[in-house]
Protein backbone atom coordinates (compact mmCIF):
# COMPACT_ATOMS: atom_id res chain seq x y z
CA UNK A 1 0.00 0.00 0.00
CA UNK A 2 1.79 3.17 -1.20
CA UNK A 3 1.21 6.69 -0.06
CA UNK A 4 2.16 9.05 2.69
CA UNK A 5 2.97 7.91 6.20
CA UNK A 6 2.44 9.64 9.52
CA UNK A 7 5.56 11.00 11.17
CA UNK A 8 6.27 10.33 14.82
CA UNK A 9 7.13 13.99 15.37
CA UNK A 10 6.11 17.19 13.60
CA UNK A 11 7.90 20.54 13.70
CA UNK A 12 5.48 23.40 14.44
CA UNK A 13 8.20 25.94 15.28
CA UNK A 14 7.34 28.04 12.19
CA UNK A 15 3.59 27.83 12.68
CA UNK A 16 1.38 30.88 13.14
CA UNK A 17 -2.14 31.43 14.46
CA UNK A 18 -5.02 30.64 12.14
CA UNK A 19 -6.07 33.96 10.50
CA UNK A 20 -9.57 32.62 9.84
CA UNK A 21 -10.44 31.75 13.43
CA UNK A 22 -12.40 35.02 13.76
CA UNK A 23 -14.62 33.88 10.91
CA UNK A 24 -16.22 31.12 12.93
CA UNK A 25 -19.72 30.31 11.76
CA UNK A 26 -22.72 29.36 13.87
CA UNK A 27 -25.87 27.69 12.67
CA UNK A 28 -28.99 29.70 13.47
CA UNK A 29 -32.67 29.38 12.76
CA UNK A 30 -34.53 32.52 11.78
CA UNK A 31 -37.71 33.55 10.07
CA UNK A 32 -37.08 35.70 6.99
CA UNK A 33 -39.50 37.64 4.84
CA UNK A 34 -40.42 35.66 1.71
CA UNK A 35 -39.49 38.67 -0.45
CA UNK A 36 -35.94 38.62 0.96
CA UNK A 37 -35.61 34.87 0.39
CA UNK A 38 -36.87 35.20 -3.20
CA UNK A 39 -34.42 38.06 -3.83
CA UNK A 40 -31.42 36.04 -2.63
CA UNK A 41 -32.59 32.86 -4.42
CA UNK A 42 -32.82 34.79 -7.69
CA UNK A 43 -29.38 36.28 -7.07
CA UNK A 44 -28.10 32.77 -6.32
CA UNK A 45 -29.42 31.55 -9.68
CA UNK A 46 -27.55 34.39 -11.41
CA UNK A 47 -24.27 33.97 -9.54
CA UNK A 48 -24.14 30.25 -8.80
CA UNK A 49 -23.53 31.03 -5.12
CA UNK A 50 -25.96 29.34 -2.68
CA UNK A 51 -28.52 31.82 -1.37
CA UNK A 52 -27.61 31.12 2.28
CA UNK A 53 -24.02 32.12 1.50
CA UNK A 54 -25.22 35.29 -0.21
CA UNK A 55 -27.32 36.23 2.82
CA UNK A 56 -24.30 35.63 5.06
CA UNK A 57 -22.03 37.69 2.79
CA UNK A 58 -24.51 40.57 2.85
CA UNK A 59 -24.89 40.47 6.63
CA UNK A 60 -21.11 40.32 7.12
CA UNK A 61 -20.73 43.34 4.83
CA UNK A 62 -23.39 45.23 6.80
CA UNK A 63 -21.61 44.43 10.06
CA UNK A 64 -18.18 45.37 8.66
CA UNK A 65 -19.52 48.71 7.38
CA UNK A 66 -21.48 49.29 10.61
CA UNK A 67 -24.69 49.88 8.65
CA UNK A 68 -27.75 51.01 10.54
CA UNK A 69 -31.41 50.61 9.62
CA UNK A 70 -33.37 53.70 8.70
CA UNK A 71 -36.87 53.55 10.10
CA UNK A 72 -39.54 55.59 8.32
C-alpha positions as CSV (number, residue, x, y, z in Angstrom):
1,X,0.0,0.0,0.0
2,X,1.8,3.2,-1.2
3,X,1.2,6.7,-0.1
4,X,2.2,9.0,2.7
5,X,3.0,7.9,6.2
6,X,2.4,9.6,9.5
7,X,5.6,11.0,11.2
8,X,6.3,10.3,14.8
9,X,7.1,14.0,15.4
10,X,6.1,17.2,13.6
11,X,7.9,20.5,13.7
12,X,5.5,23.4,14.4
13,X,8.2,25.9,15.3
14,X,7.3,28.0,12.2
15,X,3.6,27.8,12.7
16,X,1.4,30.9,13.1
17,X,-2.1,31.4,14.5
18,X,-5.0,30.6,12.1
19,X,-6.1,34.0,10.5
20,X,-9.6,32.6,9.8
21,X,-10.4,31.7,13.4
22,X,-12.4,35.0,13.8
23,X,-14.6,33.9,10.9
24,X,-16.2,31.1,12.9
25,X,-19.7,30.3,11.8
26,X,-22.7,29.4,13.9
27,X,-25.9,27.7,12.7
28,X,-29.0,29.7,13.5
29,X,-32.7,29.4,12.8
30,X,-34.5,32.5,11.8
31,X,-37.7,33.6,10.1
32,X,-37.1,35.7,7.0
33,X,-39.5,37.6,4.8
34,X,-40.4,35.7,1.7
35,X,-39.5,38.7,-0.4
36,X,-35.9,38.6,1.0
37,X,-35.6,34.9,0.4
38,X,-36.9,35.2,-3.2
39,X,-34.4,38.1,-3.8
40,X,-31.4,36.0,-2.6
41,X,-32.6,32.9,-4.4
42,X,-32.8,34.8,-7.7
43,X,-29.4,36.3,-7.1
44,X,-28.1,32.8,-6.3
45,X,-29.4,31.5,-9.7
46,X,-27.5,34.4,-11.4
47,X,-24.3,34.0,-9.5
48,X,-24.1,30.2,-8.8
49,X,-23.5,31.0,-5.1
50,X,-26.0,29.3,-2.7
51,X,-28.5,31.8,-1.4
52,X,-27.6,31.1,2.3
53,X,-24.0,32.1,1.5
54,X,-25.2,35.3,-0.2
55,X,-27.3,36.2,2.8
56,X,-24.3,35.6,5.1
57,X,-22.0,37.7,2.8
58,X,-24.5,40.6,2.8
59,X,-24.9,40.5,6.6
60,X,-21.1,40.3,7.1
61,X,-20.7,43.3,4.8
62,X,-23.4,45.2,6.8
63,X,-21.6,44.4,10.1
64,X,-18.2,45.4,8.7
65,X,-19.5,48.7,7.4
66,X,-21.5,49.3,10.6
67,X,-24.7,49.9,8.6
68,X,-27.7,51.0,10.5
69,X,-31.4,50.6,9.6
70,X,-33.4,53.7,8.7
71,X,-36.9,53.6,10.1
72,X,-39.5,55.6,8.3
